Amino acid sequence: MKRTIGLLGALAAVTLGATGLLVPRHDPPAITASSHREAPLISTDPEADGTDFYMFIAPDRPDMITFVMSYNPLEAPDGGPNYYKFGEDVVYRLNVDNNHDAEEDIVYEWRFTTTTKNPGTFLYTTGQVDSIDDPDLNVVQTYTLTRTDRGSAPRVLAEHVPVAPNNVGKRSFPDYDKVAAQAIYEVPNTGGARIFAGPTDDAFWVDLRVFDLLQVSPAGQARDSLAGTNVHSIVLQAPITRFTAGGTRPTDTKAPNAVIGAWMSAHRPSMRVLNADGSTATHGELVQVSRLGHPLVNEVVAPRGAKDLFNASHPRDDAQFLRAVTDPELAALMNLVLSFPAPTSGRDDLVAVFLTGVPDLTKPNVANAKPSEMLRINLAVPPSANPNRMGVLGGDLAGFPNGRRLTDEVTDISLAAVGGVLKNVPGAASLSQGIPTNDVPFRHEFPYLAAPHSGNR
């Protein structure tokens, strides 16, 4: 593998403008990326379709690490009468690798159950709902959470935990936020770990018109195509020491256990039977149908013919996708659409970003770490008092690609990376989708995501 460029040296050039690399960010060329529906097969299975994965250390609980997994893209808030839910026959997993062999050392697993109290009505709510156990909440979901450490049997951490309901509207939920907050659950005997599951605002922002024959919105005319839409999110916050090798909190960024990698996945039984009475039954071993680590990788790095394979694959086998990383199609499109000179081959810099971890920050300080696509974070880097939306490229080492915060502008950062910012390509740092932030502000406390949009606005 070719030599990767030292990250901190490149950052100094970006931050100080020493090489003339940093182009002013005002009035940049606009471009876009993810629509969430990134692969042909999973686009027909939204309950198992992972939209975004986040991993960060929140300023209000710096001894904890927070994971966010969002599913079910492009939910319309007024999508009744059934609204949206987690799949009862979907197994949702958070996978953590803490020894850098591209194998999961820790797995958290969520399984959901749906109950309809009164099947004789079409209504989701049969009256005003004032609490999460209100009898007028007709459709209820609960879940069981287990943790499995490599070489050990699964342990049940929580059972019958309620899912926050869909935000039907003010007639059904006079105080929706109060009801949804009751879905926050502190897990016993875990050092203060908390969990939440339910609908939230879609925390991603993007202009999807790019898929209309590669339309690039003029500066100032980009629009957030996901504004006003929801997703279903699972949020876990737990002590950092429960994820590190050896169970200790790293204080040195170069400590062998400072970096962990993680990814989300969804699994279904291999066989589904449709019965003549309208019911279904599932059988067989679990099969992985969705996988997500870094944002945008399956969307714009994997070619169409490999997208379903990527969703079914495991990080240990990611060498099969190396060509898509070293010779990225997006770089060729930048040449074609923007007349931007992004390097189109030999991209060892992107191998560092997507497969090995960037040097001096998220590249594990261990021998023989296996290249694999997953989101990595250095747990010895404290949260930033003044977060920069451009993350590491903005001089904020607590941001993407060192983990991913809700406020990180991952599309612009990824565009800069593909454009060649680590190869000193002039202008790469100013590539932008033209949308500065999410359509609604995030919360500063757990579960951090904004509340879901109401179906009666």
Residue pairs with C-beta under 8 A, 6 or more apart in sequence:
1 348
1 351
1 371
2 346
2 348
2 351
3 348
4 348
4 349
4 351
4 352
4 356
4 358
4 359
5 348
5 349
5 352
5 359
5 422
5 423
6 359
6 360
7 352
7 358
7 359
7 360
7 361
7 392
7 422
8 359
8 360
8 361
10 421
10 422
10 424
11 392
11 393
11 395
12 18
13 19
13 21
13 424
14 21
14 22
14 393
14 395
14 421
14 429
15 22
15 394
15 395
19 424
20 426
21 421
21 424
21 425
21 426
21 428
21 429
22 429
22 430
23 426
23 427
23 429
23 430
24 430
25 429
25 430
25 432
27 219
27 220
28 219
28 430
28 431
28 432
28 434
29 216
29 219
29 338
29 340
29 430
29 431
29 432
30 207
30 216
30 217
30 218
30 219
30 221
30 222
30 432
30 433
30 434
31 210
31 216
31 334
31 337
31 338
31 415
31 431
31 432
31 433
31 434
32 206
32 207
32 208
32 209
32 210
32 217
32 222
32 411
32 433
33 206
33 210
33 296
33 299
33 300
33 411
33 414
33 415
33 433
34 204
34 206
34 295
34 296
34 299
34 300
34 411
35 73
35 206
35 208
35 211
35 225
35 299
36 49
36 51
36 52
36 73
36 74
36 204
37 43
37 49
37 73
37 74
38 298
38 299
38 307
39 298
39 302
39 307
39 308
39 310
39 311
40 304
40 307
40 308
41 289
41 308
41 311
42 48
42 49
42 289
42 290
42 308
42 311
43 49
45 268
45 289
45 290
46 71
46 72
46 73
46 74
47 71
47 72
47 85
47 86
47 87
47 90
47 232
48 71
48 87
48 90
48 266
48 268
48 289
48 290
49 71
49 72
49 73
49 266
49 290
50 69
50 70
50 71
50 264
50 265
50 266
50 290
50 291
50 292
51 70
51 71
51 72
51 73
51 202
51 204
51 231
51 292
52 68
52 69
52 70
52 203
52 204
52 231
52 292
52 295
53 67
53 68
53 69
53 70
53 262
53 263
53 264
53 292
53 293
53 295
53 375
53 404
54 66
54 67
54 68
54 203
54 403
54 404
54 405
54 406
55 65
55 66
55 67
55 68
55 262
55 375
55 377
55 403
55 404
56 65
56 66
56 377
56 383
56 398
56 403
56 404
56 405
56 406
57 64
57 65
57 66
57 240
57 377
57 379
57 381
57 382
57 383
57 398
57 403
58 64
58 66
58 237
58 383
58 446
58 448
59 383
59 384
59 385
60 444
60 445
60 446
61 237
61 446
62 382
62 383
63 239
63 240
63 249
64 192
64 193
64 237
64 238
64 239
64 240
65 237
65 238
65 239
65 240
65 243
65 377
65 379
66 235
66 236
66 237
66 446
66 448
67 94
67 235
67 236
67 237
67 262
68 203
68 233
68 234
68 235
68 406
68 447
68 448
68 449
69 92
69 94
69 233
69 234
69 235
69 264
69 292
70 200
70 202
70 203
70 231
70 232
70 233
70 234
71 86
71 92
71 231
71 232
71 233
71 234
71 266
71 290
72 84
72 86
72 231
72 232
73 202
73 229
73 231
74 202
74 226
74 229
75 84
75 199
75 202
75 229
75 230
75 231
75 232
75 452
76 229
76 230
77 167
77 228
77 229
77 230
77 452
77 453
77 454
77 455
77 457
78 169
78 455
78 456
78 457
79 455
80 124
80 168
80 455
81 122
81 123
81 124
82 124
83 124
83 139
83 166
83 168
83 455
84 166
84 199
84 230
84 232
85 112
85 114
85 139
85 141
85 163
85 232
86 92
86 110
86 112
86 141
86 143
86 163
86 197
86 232
87 112
87 266
87 268
88 112
88 113
88 114
89 268
89 269
89 272
89 280
89 282
90 112
90 266
90 267
90 268
91 109
91 110
91 111
91 266
91 267
91 268
91 286
92 109
92 110
92 111
92 112
92 234
92 264
92 265
92 266
93 107
93 108
93 109
93 110
93 264
93 265
93 266
93 267
94 107
94 108
94 109
94 234
94 236
94 262
94 264
95 104
95 106
95 107
95 262
95 263
95 264
95 265
96 104
96 105
96 106
96 107
96 243
96 260
96 261
96 262
97 103
97 104
97 105
97 260
97 261
97 262
97 315
97 372
97 374
98 105
98 106
98 243
98 244
98 245
98 257
98 260
98 261
99 105
99 245
99 366
100 259
100 261
100 364
100 366
100 369
100 370
101 316
101 369
101 370
102 314
102 315
102 316
102 318
102 370
102 371
102 372
102 374
103 150
103 315
103 316
104 150
105 149
105 150
105 245
106 147
106 148
106 149
106 150
106 242
106 243
107 147
107 148
108 145
108 146
108 147
108 236
109 145
109 146
109 147
109 148
109 154
110 143
110 144
110 145
110 197
110 234
111 143
111 144
112 141
112 142
112 143
112 163
112 197
113 141
113 142
113 143
113 144
114 139
114 140
114 141
115 139
115 140
115 141
115 142
116 138
116 139
116 140
117 135
117 137
117 138
117 139
117 140
118 126
118 138
121 138
123 138
124 138
124 139
124 165
124 166
124 168
124 172
125 136
125 137
125 138
125 165
125 168
125 172
125 173
126 136
126 138
127 136
128 136
128 171
128 172
128 173
128 174
129 136
129 137
129 165
129 172
129 173
129 179
130 174
130 175
130 178
130 179
131 178
131 179
131 182
132 162
132 164
132 165
132 179
132 180
132 182
132 183
133 162
134 179
137 165
139 165
140 162
140 163
140 165
141 162
141 163
141 197
142 160
142 161
142 162
142 163
143 158
143 161
143 163
143 197
144 156
144 158
144 159
144 160
144 161
145 156
145 157
145 158
145 159
145 161
145 187
145 195
146 154
146 155
146 156
146 157
147 154
147 155
147 157
148 154
148 155
157 187
157 190
157 193
158 185
158 187
158 188
158 195
161 183
161 185
161 195
161 197
162 182
162 183
162 185
163 183
163 197
163 198
164 179
164 180
164 182
164 183
164 196
164 197
164 198
164 199
165 173
165 179
165 180
165 198
165 199
166 199
166 452
166 455
167 173
167 176
167 180
167 199
167 230
167 451
167 452
167 453
167 454
167 455
168 454
168 455
168 456
169 454
169 455
169 456
170 176
170 454
170 456
171 456
173 179
176 451
176 454
177 451
180 198
180 451
180 452
183 196
183 197
183 198
184 194
184 195
184 196
184 446
184 447
185 194
185 195
185 196
186 192
186 193
186 194
187 193
187 194
187 195
187 238
190 238
190 239
190 242
191 238
191 239
191 241
191 242
192 238
192 239
193 236
193 237
193 238
193 239
193 242
194 235
194 236
194 237
194 238
194 446
195 234
195 235
195 236
195 237
196 233
196 234
196 235
196 446
196 447
197 232
197 233
197 234
197 235
198 232
198 233
198 452
199 230
199 231
199 232
199 233
199 452
200 230
200 231
200 232
200 233
200 447
200 449
200 450
200 451
200 452
201 229
201 230
201 231
201 438
201 439
201 440
201 449
201 450
201 451
201 452
201 453
202 226
202 229
202 230
202 231
203 231
203 406
203 438
203 442
203 449
203 450
204 226
204 295
204 438
205 224
205 226
205 227
205 435
205 437
205 438
205 439
206 224
206 225
206 226
206 411
206 433
206 435
207 217
207 222
207 223
207 224
207 225
207 433
207 434
207 435
208 225
208 226
209 215
209 217
209 223
209 225
210 216
214 333
214 336
214 337
216 337
216 338
217 223
217 434
219 434
220 434
221 434
222 433
222 434
222 435
223 435
224 435
224 438
224 439
226 439
227 439
228 439
228 453
229 453
230 452
230 453
233 447
233 449
235 446
235 447
235 448
235 449
237 446
237 447
240 249
240 379
241 247
241 248
241 249
243 260
243 379
244 250
244 257
244 260
244 379
245 256
245 257
246 257
248 257
249 379
250 257
250 258
250 379
250 380
251 380
252 258
252 380
253 361
253 378
253 380
253 381
254 365
255 365
255 380
256 364
256 365
256 366
258 365
258 378
258 379
258 380
259 357
259 362
259 363
259 364
259 365
259 376
259 377
259 378
259 379
260 376
260 377
260 379
261 293
261 315
261 357
261 372
261 374
261 375
261 376
262 293
262 374
262 375
262 376
262 377
263 291
263 292
263 293
263 315
263 373
263 374
263 375
264 290
264 291
264 292
264 293
265 288
265 290
265 291
265 292
266 288
266 289
266 290
266 291
267 286
267 287
267 288
267 289
268 282
268 286
268 287
268 289
269 282
269 283
269 284
269 285
269 286
269 287
270 283
270 284
270 285
270 286
270 287
271 282
271 283
271 284
272 280
272 281
272 282
273 280
273 281
273 282
273 283
274 280
275 281
287 312
288 311
288 312
288 313
288 314
289 311
289 312
290 311
291 298
291 310
291 311
291 312
291 313
292 298
293 315
293 373
293 374
293 375
294 353
294 354
294 373
294 374
294 375
294 401
295 404
295 410
295 411
295 414
296 410
296 411
296 414
297 310
297 354
297 373
298 307
298 310
298 311
300 329
300 330
301 321
301 324
301 325
301 328
301 329
301 330
301 354
302 310
302 321
302 324
303 324
303 329
306 321
306 324
309 320
310 321
313 320
313 321
315 372
315 373
315 374
316 370
316 372
318 355
318 371
318 372
318 373
319 371
321 373
322 351
322 355
325 347
325 350
325 351
325 354
325 355
326 345
326 346
326 347
326 348
326 350
326 351
327 344
327 345
327 346
327 347
328 344
328 347
328 350
328 418
330 342
330 418
331 342
331 343
331 344
331 347
331 418
331 419
331 420
332 342
332 344
334 340
334 342
334 418
334 419
334 431
335 341
335 342
335 344
338 431
340 419
340 427
340 431
341 420
341 425
342 418
342 419
342 420
342 425
342 428
343 420
343 423
343 425
349 417
349 420
349 422
349 423
350 417
350 418
351 371
352 358
352 359
352 363
352 422
353 401
353 417
353 422
354 373
355 371
355 372
355 373
356 363
356 369
356 371
357 363
357 364
357 369
357 376
358 392
358 401
358 402
361 378
361 381
361 392
361 397
361 402
362 376
362 377
362 378
362 401
362 402
363 369
364 376
375 401
375 403
375 404
376 401
376 402
376 403
377 402
377 403
378 397
378 402
381 397
381 398
381 402
382 398
383 398
384 396
384 397
384 398
384 399
386 396
387 396
387 398
387 399
387 405
387 407
388 394
388 395
388 396
388 399
389 399
389 407
389 408
389 409
389 412
389 436
389 437
390 396
390 399
390 408
390 409
390 412
390 413
391 398
391 399
391 400
391 401
391 402
391 405
391 408
391 409
391 410
391 413
392 399
392 400
392 401
392 402
392 413
393 413
393 416
393 421
393 429
398 405
399 405
399 408
400 408
400 410
400 413
401 413
404 410
406 438
406 442
406 448
406 449
407 437
407 438
407 442
409 436
409 437
411 433
412 431
412 432
412 433
415 431
415 432
415 433
416 428
416 429
416 430
416 431
419 425
419 427
419 428
419 431
420 428
421 428
421 429
438 450
440 450
441 450
442 448
442 449
442 450
443 449
443 450
